[in-house]
Amino acid sequence: MQRGRRAWRASVVALAVVATGLPASGALAQPGADERAELVISNGVTQPAFGYADAIRERIFVTSDVDTDGDGKLDVVAMDIMRPKASENGLKVPVVMDASPYYSTVCRGNESECKADVDGDGLNDKWPLFYDNYFVPRGYAMVLLDMIGTNNSTGCPVTGGRADNISAPTAIDWLNGRRPGYDAAGREVVADWHNGRTGMIGKSYDGTLANAAAASGVDGLTTIVPISAISSWYDYSRSNGLVTRANNYSGSLANTVTNPARRAYCAPVRTALGQGGDDVTGDYNDFWAERDYVPHADRVKASVFVVHGINDDNVRPDHFSKWWEALGAQGVPRKLWMTGTGHVDPFDFRRTQWVDTLHRWFDFWLQGIDNGIMREPAVDIERLPDVWETAATWPLPNTQPTQVFLQAPTAGNAGGLSVKSGPGNAKATFQDTPTMTQTNAIRHPSDPAANTENRLVFLSAPLKAPLHISGTPIVKINATVDGEDTSFAGLLVDYGTRQRFSTAGDGVRTLTEEDCWGETATWGGFAEDACYKKVEKNIATNPQELVTKGIIDGLNLASPSVSTPLVPGQKTEVDLNLLPEDYVFDAGNQIGVVLLGSYSGYSSRAKQNRAHITVHFDRSRITLPVVGGRTAAVAAGL
């Protein structure tokens, strides 16, 4: 912790020195009209004082230290750069980098924008997203980097492996003069225009590359803004020993991001990915350790602005929570936006506030402007659609783990939930049913609250007061099984109609109307603008809502790295972390806990034996992270 605090204080001092002497004039130059080697700052932020249409565009190639395709040649990282013309005349500019594997395949943003050299002159003409249009006129360089194995870079992608992870650090080494770079003609090029500070940003895989770069500890990476980003590829394609995505998903994703003309060439690399991932057991191994960035939070020198959807079922929210906690333990300066949507960019769920906040964040960390952003609340949480709250930290202050006991059901009725434990000799049995759907588990067609042969339901009394949870719930049960293998799943459910975030379209829909966020230019006959379709929230009023969930392989209860068969009939303690949440149960609603074995849609590993699971109610419980702790739980009527 002390190392992180000292590093943060040193960064603030350095930024203050950089900011000294910068002009604070409110008089703005017209874009392209004034190429002075200085910024224009007004109201604490940089202003669009530099041209966009006359910005310098380059494509640079830097040799890495890996040879992913085994051709005897080190892989080359390609990047497209756009920077103000004034950077040729003494203006030192920071870099905003979006490193991605997607620029020529899936492409970027809600409108699927690709990079393209339209006129074939070797310079990029199509620049996805609004970052270049907005930040270049404000004195930034924009770098769109092709991850190794994709687009103009060479080699083959390795889905979170070392070659992925060093793609951006290789470019940052060049930016800071530690590695040579070349243009397409082979002439060496230096970044003498760079001020030494780089910020990385990106959604999904792009944000994952930012996490990986920060975890490498590369010098010169000053801040990262990972959006819906992976922090552990094991957690992305596994859940506590269970394979939750298609077999050799790593190879499948590598195939997706590879240019079609090179897919056959890179097939052996994809085969190796499938072998390394070990879909047979689903265990954590060295392959996954290479793709796990959380243990390396102690290397992070950059500040981190995390954005994540609490209802993201693609990159699930435990990716941000584990990374956030690890960064906090190291004293890394942090900021967090937690939206109620799914896998959505903040540009598409809170556009105006996002552009303003991101601008001030980059101005502080990359331009050295003390605009007060680090003195504001660190956390923004979307409580209801478009209703936001702020907090000093997350989980929220005064959150305490609170034991809520599962009380045995009777005669097919739901069991109870209470801070008081029930009779310790009671028990109930259900069957592992891999075909059970999550929807039916929550909204059973006969009776949402009834126990059935393939699930157990536990309900609180209607709440007397709202109950707020903030953090990671943990299901803890004592169980016996009549086989050697099964899964254990837990769902936390809110029973009661209220306005909710819809799961349709990850909670948003795209409109036809556009708005614009930056300057426009025409290159290669293509009009590069910053105008994008507006987006609105989808809202639901379902009578039940899945709050959070979790599942674990019974073979991996002791360790994610070793599969150990269960002993039939032997009582086993099952500790199951659910996905993190920040949620308020309304007064009048009921809290529900649903216990399952396997179920479709979350675990693709079907259990053949359909084991019977018996839950013993000697201290079987769910630990809820309650704001206000047990006192608040009792006041709510638990």
C-alpha positions as MATLAB code, in Angstrom:
seq = 'MQRGRRAWRASVVALAVVATGLPASGALAQPGADERAELVISNGVTQPAFGYADAIRERIFVTSDVDTDGDGKLDVVAMDIMRPKASENGLKVPVVMDASPYYSTVCRGNESECKADVDGDGLNDKWPLFYDNYFVPRGYAMVLLDMIGTNNSTGCPVTGGRADNISAPTAIDWLNGRRPGYDAAGREVVADWHNGRTGMIGKSYDGTLANAAAASGVDGLTTIVPISAISSWYDYSRSNGLVTRANNYSGSLANTVTNPARRAYCAPVRTALGQGGDDVTGDYNDFWAERDYVPHADRVKASVFVVHGINDDNVRPDHFSKWWEALGAQGVPRKLWMTGTGHVDPFDFRRTQWVDTLHRWFDFWLQGIDNGIMREPAVDIERLPDVWETAATWPLPNTQPTQVFLQAPTAGNAGGLSVKSGPGNAKATFQDTPTMTQTNAIRHPSDPAANTENRLVFLSAPLKAPLHISGTPIVKINATVDGEDTSFAGLLVDYGTRQRFSTAGDGVRTLTEEDCWGETATWGGFAEDACYKKVEKNIATNPQELVTKGIIDGLNLASPSVSTPLVPGQKTEVDLNLLPEDYVFDAGNQIGVVLLGSYSGYSSRAKQNRAHITVHFDRSRITLPVVGGRTAAVAAGL';
ca = [
       0.000    0.000    0.000;
       2.759    2.466    0.869;
       4.482    1.844   -2.457;
       1.279    2.747   -4.313;
       0.667    5.890   -2.271;
       4.208    7.128   -2.760;
       3.960    6.464   -6.496;
       0.679    8.382   -6.675;
       2.134   11.363   -4.780;
       5.158   11.351   -7.094;
       2.821   11.326  -10.097;
       0.900   14.307   -8.756;
       4.126   16.252   -8.205;
       5.332   15.415  -11.710;
       1.999   16.408  -13.217;
       2.047   19.707  -11.355;
       5.477   20.441  -12.775;
       4.321   19.598  -16.285;
       1.273   21.835  -15.934;
       3.298   24.834  -14.803;
       3.406   27.544  -17.403;
       0.667   26.149  -19.633;
      -1.568   28.929  -20.961;
      -5.013   29.232  -19.377;
      -6.499   31.521  -21.982;
     -10.150   31.135  -22.829;
      -9.580   32.461  -26.355;
      -9.616   29.473  -28.685;
      -7.786   29.190  -31.957;
      -9.785   27.998  -34.931;
      -8.869   24.388  -35.797;
      -5.902   24.444  -38.133;
      -5.440   28.191  -37.892;
      -2.863   28.349  -35.121;
      -0.137   25.739  -34.908;
       1.532   27.116  -31.785;
       3.554   24.667  -29.755;
       1.367   25.123  -26.685;
      -1.960   23.980  -25.321;
      -5.006   26.149  -24.746;
      -6.726   25.455  -21.438;
     -10.048   26.858  -20.292;
     -12.273   25.767  -17.406;
      -9.651   23.226  -16.399;
      -9.606   21.285  -19.675;
      -7.764   21.379  -22.979;
      -9.540   23.124  -25.820;
      -9.639   22.266  -29.568;
      -6.813   24.607  -30.554;
      -5.148   22.363  -33.135;
      -6.169   21.211  -36.561;
      -7.699   17.872  -37.390;
      -7.779   17.936  -41.178;
      -4.055   18.784  -41.282;
      -3.071   16.344  -38.545;
      -0.038   14.174  -39.254;
      -0.842   10.531  -39.995;
       1.778    7.777  -39.855;
       1.990    4.004  -39.870;
       4.882    2.663  -37.816;
       6.211   -0.885  -37.426;
       8.074   -2.088  -34.308;
       9.681   -5.500  -33.892;
       8.624   -7.468  -30.820;
      10.386  -10.199  -28.852;
       8.088  -13.095  -29.867;
       7.705  -15.380  -32.863;
       4.164  -16.757  -32.556;
       3.989  -18.422  -35.967;
       7.421  -20.065  -35.710;
       8.643  -18.681  -39.027;
      12.016  -17.705  -37.573;
      11.169  -14.008  -37.669;
      10.165  -11.911  -34.696;
       6.603  -10.634  -34.957;
       6.089   -6.989  -35.906;
       3.580   -4.662  -34.239;
       1.874   -2.152  -36.553;
       0.230    1.050  -35.361;
      -1.532    3.947  -37.024;
      -0.788    7.344  -35.482;
      -2.549   10.687  -35.786;
      -1.071   13.757  -34.066;
      -1.376   17.551  -34.286;
       0.720   19.258  -36.943;
       2.155   21.424  -34.158;
       3.920   18.333  -32.797;
       6.361   18.839  -35.683;
       7.125   22.314  -34.318;
       7.906   21.595  -30.686;
       4.561   20.625  -29.170;
       5.075   17.580  -26.929;
       1.917   15.481  -26.868;
       0.780   12.448  -24.903;
      -0.705    9.371  -26.531;
      -4.180    7.924  -26.257;
      -3.863    4.332  -27.463;
      -6.573    1.851  -28.380;
      -4.828   -1.473  -28.947;
      -7.174   -3.986  -30.569;
      -7.326   -7.297  -32.427;
     -10.530   -6.246  -34.180;
      -9.687   -3.444  -36.604;
     -10.049   -5.525  -39.781;
     -12.532   -8.203  -38.657;
     -15.183   -7.543  -35.998;
     -14.345   -3.805  -36.002;
     -15.129   -1.330  -33.212;
     -18.015    0.418  -31.561;
     -21.775    0.225  -31.754;
     -21.605    0.915  -35.495;
     -18.822   -1.616  -36.240;
     -16.230    0.766  -37.675;
     -13.111   -0.736  -39.259;
      -9.769    0.811  -40.040;
      -9.027    1.209  -43.744;
      -6.504    2.749  -46.100;
      -9.040    3.837  -48.704;
      -6.675    5.282  -51.308;
      -3.815    2.814  -50.849;
      -1.183    5.371  -49.857;
      -0.150    3.414  -46.756;
      -1.921    5.775  -44.332;
      -5.073    5.008  -42.423;
      -8.123    6.957  -43.662;
     -10.916    5.422  -41.549;
     -10.441    5.953  -37.810;
     -12.957    4.057  -35.667;
     -14.632    5.708  -32.657;
     -14.552    9.364  -31.644;
     -11.212    9.502  -29.807;
      -9.148   10.874  -32.707;
     -11.742   13.470  -33.727;
     -12.045   14.738  -30.165;
      -8.574   14.454  -28.642;
      -6.201   15.275  -31.512;
      -7.490   18.885  -31.751;
      -6.956   19.130  -27.983;
      -3.256   18.311  -28.171;
      -3.121   14.526  -28.084;
      -1.747   11.886  -30.402;
      -4.062    8.968  -31.178;
      -2.584    5.501  -31.699;
      -4.665    2.634  -33.071;
      -2.502   -0.450  -32.566;
      -3.003   -3.792  -34.296;
      -2.447   -6.604  -31.803;
       0.151   -9.166  -32.873;
      -1.376  -11.587  -35.378;
      -4.042   -9.139  -36.589;
      -4.528   -6.663  -39.430;
      -1.148   -5.094  -40.366;
       0.836   -6.774  -37.578;
       2.510  -10.118  -38.218;
       2.350  -13.425  -36.363;
      -0.730  -15.222  -35.018;
      -3.006  -14.215  -32.118;
      -2.772  -16.259  -28.914;
      -5.900  -15.111  -27.008;
      -4.532  -13.484  -23.890;
      -1.087  -15.058  -24.050;
       2.281  -13.307  -23.947;
       2.193  -12.087  -27.559;
      -1.140  -10.396  -26.957;
       0.113   -8.893  -23.740;
       3.341   -7.376  -25.096;
       1.792   -5.842  -28.204;
       1.105   -2.494  -26.546;
       4.246   -2.444  -24.348;
       6.315   -2.984  -27.501;
       4.790    0.191  -28.968;
       5.228    2.088  -25.696;
       8.899    1.130  -25.692;
       9.196    2.753  -29.130;
       7.308    5.852  -28.030;
       9.771    6.278  -25.180;
      12.910    5.656  -27.247;
      13.697    2.170  -25.950;
      13.064    0.287  -29.187;
      13.452    1.225  -32.867;
      10.497    1.734  -35.173;
      10.278    1.993  -38.943;
       7.966    3.233  -41.659;
       6.838    1.075  -44.571;
       9.990    1.970  -46.528;
      12.233    0.726  -43.714;
      13.369    4.168  -42.587;
      13.829    4.502  -38.847;
      11.339    6.837  -37.183;
      11.522    8.281  -33.667;
       8.692    9.702  -31.553;
      10.477   12.937  -30.642;
       7.049   14.579  -30.408;
       5.939   12.370  -27.483;
       5.781   13.787  -23.931;
       6.522   10.381  -22.357;
       3.017    9.544  -21.151;
       0.586    7.099  -22.725;
      -3.002    6.323  -21.783;
      -4.718    3.181  -23.020;
      -8.442    2.774  -23.517;
     -10.706    0.146  -25.004;
     -13.754   -2.018  -24.590;
     -13.764   -5.801  -24.196;
     -10.630   -7.343  -25.821;
      -9.194   -3.828  -26.275;
      -9.626   -3.082  -22.574;
      -8.141   -6.471  -21.783;
      -4.986   -5.483  -23.670;
      -4.876   -2.354  -21.497;
      -5.119   -4.468  -18.331;
      -2.376   -6.761  -19.632;
      -0.102   -3.842  -20.509;
      -0.540   -2.328  -17.047;
       0.172   -5.698  -15.433;
       3.457   -5.836  -17.381;
       4.677   -2.757  -15.482;
       5.905   -1.078  -18.681;
       7.388    2.368  -18.076;
       5.530    5.175  -19.790;
       2.044    3.731  -19.414;
       0.491    6.416  -17.220;
      -3.193    5.494  -17.131;
      -5.588    2.881  -18.494;
      -9.348    2.958  -19.040;
     -10.507   -0.675  -19.371;
     -14.183   -0.950  -20.379;
     -15.945   -4.311  -19.952;
     -12.469   -5.829  -19.876;
     -11.142   -9.265  -18.975;
      -8.752   -9.560  -16.037;
      -8.402  -13.367  -16.166;
      -9.024  -15.396  -19.309;
      -9.686  -18.447  -17.126;
     -12.606  -16.638  -15.506;
     -13.799  -15.627  -18.963;
     -14.100  -19.132  -20.389;
     -14.369  -21.102  -17.138;
     -16.326  -20.943  -13.906;
     -14.576  -22.623  -10.997;
     -13.587  -25.687  -13.014;
     -16.530  -25.703  -15.424;
     -16.093  -24.987  -19.135;
     -18.633  -22.244  -19.761;
     -17.827  -21.537  -23.399;
     -17.286  -23.755  -26.432;
     -14.384  -26.183  -26.444;
     -11.173  -24.469  -27.583;
     -12.872  -21.111  -27.289;
      -9.396  -19.571  -27.240;
      -8.739  -21.004  -30.686;
     -12.149  -19.974  -31.934;
     -11.650  -16.356  -30.859;
      -8.144  -16.359  -32.363;
      -9.682  -17.489  -35.647;
     -12.267  -14.689  -35.481;
      -9.701  -11.920  -35.112;
      -7.271  -13.272  -37.723;
      -7.522  -11.824  -41.226;
      -9.324  -14.432  -43.385;
      -6.330  -14.834  -45.693;
      -4.134  -15.931  -42.770;
      -6.545  -18.222  -40.926;
      -5.294  -21.442  -42.511;
      -1.701  -20.350  -41.920;
      -2.362  -19.800  -38.191;
      -4.323  -23.057  -37.682;
      -1.433  -24.847  -35.860;
      -1.308  -22.036  -33.304;
      -5.038  -22.404  -32.663;
      -4.644  -26.157  -32.207;
      -1.979  -25.510  -29.571;
      -4.337  -23.113  -27.809;
      -6.939  -25.858  -27.545;
      -4.431  -28.291  -26.101;
      -3.126  -25.797  -23.572;
      -6.566  -24.786  -22.335;
      -7.462  -28.345  -21.197;
     -11.186  -28.481  -21.888;
     -11.289  -32.057  -20.567;
     -10.933  -31.070  -16.908;
     -11.519  -27.326  -16.978;
      -8.727  -26.930  -14.414;
      -6.560  -23.848  -13.954;
      -3.019  -24.502  -15.251;
       0.064  -22.678  -16.550;
      -1.770  -21.815  -19.773;
      -4.340  -19.853  -17.774;
      -1.805  -18.409  -15.349;
      -0.101  -16.718  -18.325;
      -3.479  -15.160  -19.099;
      -4.288  -14.025  -15.559;
      -3.425  -10.397  -14.810;
      -4.823  -10.097  -11.280;
      -1.774  -11.647   -9.538;
       0.412   -8.984  -11.180;
      -1.405   -5.938   -9.833;
       1.762   -5.197   -7.842;
       3.497   -4.311  -11.142;
       0.917   -1.695  -12.138;
       2.329    1.836  -12.361;
      -0.632    3.364  -14.180;
      -3.795    4.834  -12.717;
      -6.903    2.832  -13.621;
     -10.394    4.047  -14.563;
     -12.597    0.928  -14.661;
     -15.964    0.839  -16.440;
     -18.114   -2.286  -16.274;
     -21.708   -3.463  -16.585;
     -23.002   -5.231  -13.505;
     -25.301   -7.201  -15.845;
     -22.572   -8.035  -18.359;
     -22.965  -11.741  -19.147;
     -20.153  -11.667  -21.715;
     -17.281  -10.365  -19.599;
     -18.878  -11.041  -16.241;
     -18.502   -8.500  -13.434;
     -16.077  -10.572  -11.362;
     -13.449   -9.420  -13.881;
     -13.689   -5.860  -12.662;
     -14.199   -6.710   -8.967;
     -11.127   -8.925   -8.611;
      -8.969   -6.457  -10.561;
     -10.376   -3.487   -8.605;
      -9.668   -5.177   -5.269;
      -6.130   -6.170   -6.272;
      -5.355   -2.648   -7.487;
      -6.701   -1.174   -4.258;
      -4.468   -3.441   -2.201;
      -1.492   -1.933   -4.055;
      -2.612    1.672   -3.560;
      -3.134    2.238   -7.301;
      -5.145    5.425   -8.007;
      -8.553    4.182   -9.153;
     -11.899    5.314  -10.477;
     -14.968    3.171  -11.223;
     -18.167    3.493  -13.218;
     -20.592    0.607  -12.622;
     -23.532    0.593  -15.023;
     -26.670   -1.514  -14.842;
     -26.384   -2.378  -18.526;
     -24.496   -5.308  -19.994;
     -21.559   -5.320  -22.430;
     -21.951   -1.662  -23.433;
     -19.525    1.236  -23.919;
     -20.181    4.313  -21.728;
     -20.320    6.358  -24.929;
     -23.550    4.434  -25.514;
     -25.050    4.456  -22.028;
     -24.061    7.895  -20.599;
     -22.568    9.797  -23.508;
     -22.343   13.442  -22.429;
     -21.069   12.707  -18.932;
     -18.659   10.113  -20.296;
     -16.952   12.400  -22.796;
     -16.609   15.103  -20.137;
     -15.237   12.716  -17.502;
     -12.847   10.943  -19.867;
     -11.578   14.310  -21.108;
     -10.807   15.494  -17.578;
      -9.263   12.124  -16.662;
      -6.841   12.225  -19.605;
      -6.132   15.923  -19.091;
      -5.135   15.212  -15.495;
      -3.025   12.112  -16.061;
      -1.569   12.838  -19.491;
      -1.468   16.641  -19.804;
      -0.806   17.483  -16.142;
      -3.857   19.682  -15.578;
      -5.093   19.630  -11.988;
      -8.803   19.869  -12.744;
     -10.023   18.312   -9.495;
     -11.085   14.963  -10.897;
      -9.054   13.051   -8.310;
     -10.818   14.926   -5.492;
     -14.260   13.852   -6.674;
     -16.020   10.663   -5.500;
     -14.174    7.717   -6.994;
     -17.226    5.609   -7.806;
     -20.358    6.173   -9.922;
     -23.096    3.510   -9.684;
     -26.207    3.332  -11.851;
     -28.905    2.466   -9.326;
     -31.852    2.484  -11.764;
     -31.859    3.169  -15.522;
     -30.186    6.590  -15.910;
     -30.249    7.197  -12.139;
     -26.690    7.489  -10.831;
     -25.184    7.738   -7.350;
     -21.636    8.429   -6.240;
     -19.563    6.856   -3.489;
     -16.088    7.225   -2.044;
     -15.165    3.607   -2.723;
     -16.587    0.208   -3.620;
     -17.847   -1.937   -1.978;
     -19.652    0.909   -0.282;
     -18.459    2.121    3.124;
     -20.054    0.336    6.100;
     -20.641   -2.824    4.083;
     -20.353   -5.835    6.369;
     -20.572   -9.568    5.598;
     -23.859  -10.722    7.090;
     -24.836  -14.357    7.634;
     -28.343  -15.137    6.352;
     -29.244  -18.764    7.045;
     -31.113  -21.102    4.720;
     -34.026  -22.592    6.647;
     -35.342  -25.984    5.590;
     -38.374  -26.116    3.286;
     -41.487  -28.090    4.223;
     -43.932  -30.044    2.040;
     -42.704  -28.589   -1.234;
     -42.868  -25.007   -0.035;
     -39.949  -22.622   -0.197;
     -37.548  -22.575    2.687;
     -36.865  -19.420    4.647;
     -34.074  -16.850    4.908;
     -33.189  -15.373    8.269;
     -30.278  -14.060   10.290;
     -31.278  -16.807   12.758;
     -30.353  -20.391   11.985;
     -32.960  -23.151   11.905;
     -32.886  -26.787   13.122;
     -29.478  -28.278   12.361;
     -30.728  -31.797   11.631;
     -33.044  -30.851    8.752;
     -32.163  -31.632    5.147;
     -33.642  -31.479    1.639;
     -32.724  -33.172   -1.661;
     -32.862  -32.129   -5.318;
     -31.425  -33.525   -8.545;
     -28.691  -32.103  -10.753;
     -30.499  -31.334  -14.038;
     -28.242  -30.011  -16.813;
     -31.241  -29.089  -18.985;
     -32.652  -26.707  -16.373;
     -32.659  -23.177  -17.754;
     -31.847  -20.089  -15.758;
     -35.228  -18.618  -16.662;
     -37.141  -21.623  -15.350;
     -34.985  -21.703  -12.258;
     -36.140  -18.178  -11.442;
     -39.630  -18.147  -12.960;
     -40.808  -21.724  -12.719;
     -43.944  -22.070  -14.849;
     -46.017  -23.668  -12.084;
     -44.967  -21.589   -9.075;
     -41.885  -19.316   -8.943;
     -41.530  -19.930   -5.210;
     -42.123  -23.696   -5.111;
     -39.431  -26.285   -4.627;
     -39.186  -28.905   -7.357;
     -37.193  -32.052   -7.932;
     -34.351  -30.058   -9.530;
     -34.085  -26.947   -7.375;
     -34.508  -25.615   -3.859;
     -35.930  -22.156   -3.212;
     -35.510  -20.049   -0.059;
     -37.493  -16.833    0.442;
     -37.361  -14.060    2.970;
     -40.519  -12.528    4.338;
     -41.559   -9.349    2.475;
     -38.974   -6.766    3.465;
     -39.986   -4.100    5.977;
     -37.307   -1.716    4.700;
     -34.932   -1.583    1.700;
     -31.867   -3.806    1.946;
     -28.696   -2.752    0.129;
     -25.948   -5.216   -0.805;
     -22.577   -4.081   -2.162;
     -19.901   -6.619   -3.000;
     -19.710  -10.394   -3.502;
     -22.331  -12.709   -1.941;
     -21.110  -16.165   -0.954;
     -23.300  -19.281   -0.783;
     -22.058  -21.698    1.877;
     -23.782  -25.061    2.135;
     -23.113  -28.468    3.627;
     -24.078  -31.140    1.102;
     -23.900  -34.835    0.369;
     -24.028  -36.269   -3.153;
     -24.831  -39.787   -4.366;
     -22.132  -39.631   -7.050;
     -18.541  -38.536   -7.583;
     -19.258  -35.496   -9.722;
     -21.846  -32.745   -9.904;
     -22.094  -28.977  -10.040;
     -23.329  -26.607   -7.357;
     -25.062  -23.400   -8.414;
     -26.647  -20.545   -6.532;
     -28.888  -17.729   -7.733;
     -29.802  -14.608   -5.769;
     -33.211  -13.354   -6.897;
     -35.412  -10.334   -6.209;
     -39.101  -11.371   -6.083;
     -41.337   -8.365   -6.640;
     -42.257   -6.104   -9.558;
     -40.236   -2.923  -10.035;
     -38.456   -0.993  -12.775;
     -35.450   -2.997  -13.882;
     -32.616   -3.055  -16.384;
     -33.702   -5.078  -19.381;
     -31.478   -7.852  -20.681;
     -32.624   -7.180  -24.265;
     -29.750   -5.800  -26.318;
     -27.559   -5.689  -23.214;
     -30.038   -3.132  -21.895;
     -29.837   -0.565  -24.719;
     -31.250    0.138  -28.166;
     -29.791    2.212  -30.981;
     -31.759    5.162  -32.333;
     -31.591    6.794  -35.762;
     -30.687   10.305  -34.561;
     -26.979   11.210  -34.350;
     -24.861   13.660  -32.409;
     -21.242   14.651  -33.010;
     -18.186   14.708  -30.720;
     -15.219   16.147  -32.556;
     -13.798   17.454  -35.808;
     -14.259   16.139  -39.349;
     -11.823   15.605  -42.234;
     -11.784   13.836  -45.597;
      -8.963   11.431  -46.394;
      -8.800    9.138  -49.398;
     -12.254   10.327  -50.376;
     -13.699    9.151  -47.057;
     -15.361   11.666  -44.707;
     -13.994   10.833  -41.258;
     -16.456   12.346  -38.775;
     -17.316   11.924  -35.112;
     -21.090   11.592  -35.497;
     -22.725    8.564  -33.924;
     -26.229    7.262  -33.418;
     -27.763    7.968  -30.041;
     -28.606    5.092  -27.719;
     -31.355    4.670  -25.100;
     -31.925    2.240  -22.239;
     -34.299   -0.682  -22.476;
     -36.381   -0.905  -19.310;
     -38.254   -3.926  -17.940;
     -40.749   -4.502  -15.126;
     -40.432   -8.246  -14.581;
     -41.973   -9.727  -11.400;
     -38.653  -11.415  -10.645;
     -35.080  -10.420  -11.380;
     -31.866  -12.374  -11.253;
     -29.626  -10.274   -9.038;
     -26.500  -12.424   -9.299;
     -25.379  -16.006   -9.739;
     -22.499  -18.454   -9.483;
     -21.591  -22.060  -10.211;
     -18.726  -24.371   -9.238;
     -17.575  -27.817  -10.352;
     -17.825  -30.299   -7.488;
     -14.461  -31.674   -8.617;
     -12.782  -28.326   -7.919;
     -14.097  -27.469   -4.480;
     -10.635  -27.710   -2.945;
      -8.625  -26.181   -5.790;
      -9.251  -24.785   -9.302;
      -6.036  -26.505  -10.409;
      -6.788  -30.086   -9.337;
      -9.889  -32.210  -10.007;
     -10.798  -34.351   -6.998;
     -13.817  -36.694   -7.164;
     -16.477  -36.303   -4.510;
     -16.978  -39.114   -2.002;
     -20.578  -40.342   -2.316;
     -22.506  -39.831    0.918;
     -19.755  -37.800    2.576;
     -20.769  -34.372    3.817;
     -18.934  -31.677    1.873;
     -18.601  -27.973    2.535;
     -19.320  -25.944   -0.595;
     -18.215  -22.292   -0.720;
     -19.532  -20.592   -3.851;
     -18.755  -16.962   -4.666;
     -21.545  -15.379   -6.665;
     -20.802  -12.581   -9.099;
     -20.369   -9.163   -7.467;
     -23.344   -6.832   -7.202;
     -24.528   -3.505   -5.914;
     -28.268   -3.790   -5.502;
     -31.098   -2.473   -3.357;
     -34.002   -4.811   -2.588;
     -37.100   -2.661   -2.183;
     -39.352   -2.739    0.851;
     -42.196   -5.174    0.183;
     -40.113   -7.403   -2.107;
     -38.704  -10.789   -1.107;
     -35.110  -11.948   -1.310;
     -34.781  -15.368   -2.900;
     -31.955  -17.900   -2.995;
     -32.233  -20.732   -5.535;
     -29.931  -23.764   -5.321;
     -29.287  -25.847   -8.433;
     -26.816  -28.352   -9.794;
     -25.804  -27.846  -13.427;
     -27.961  -25.672  -15.623;
     -27.914  -24.754  -19.277;
     -26.783  -21.375  -20.501;
     -24.093  -20.992  -17.878;
     -22.292  -24.322  -17.761;
     -21.763  -26.184  -21.021;
     -20.285  -29.182  -19.249;
     -23.256  -31.567  -18.985;
     -23.241  -33.998  -16.067;
     -24.168  -37.477  -17.194;
     -24.932  -38.992  -13.804;
     -27.603  -36.471  -12.730;
     -26.554  -36.808   -9.131;
     -28.893  -36.184   -6.216;
     -27.708  -33.385   -3.935;
     -28.799  -33.276   -0.312;
     -28.446  -29.991    1.540;
     -27.988  -30.178    5.295;
     -29.152  -27.131    7.211;
     -26.484  -27.120    9.906;
     -25.249  -23.592    9.130;
     -25.965  -23.669    5.376;
     -26.270  -20.000    4.503;
     -25.593  -17.121    2.191;
     -23.195  -14.401    3.280;
     -24.551  -11.112    1.987;
     -22.418   -7.939    1.825;
     -25.026   -5.732    3.507;
     -24.587   -1.985    3.763;
     -25.157   -1.487    7.478;
     -24.491   -5.132    8.268;
     -26.648   -7.318   10.501;
     -28.393   -4.296   12.014;
     -29.703   -3.293    8.582;
     -30.692   -6.898    7.809;
     -32.730   -7.163   11.003;
     -34.355   -3.782   10.357;
     -35.381   -5.053    6.908;
     -37.076   -8.043    8.521;
     -34.634  -10.869    7.901;
];
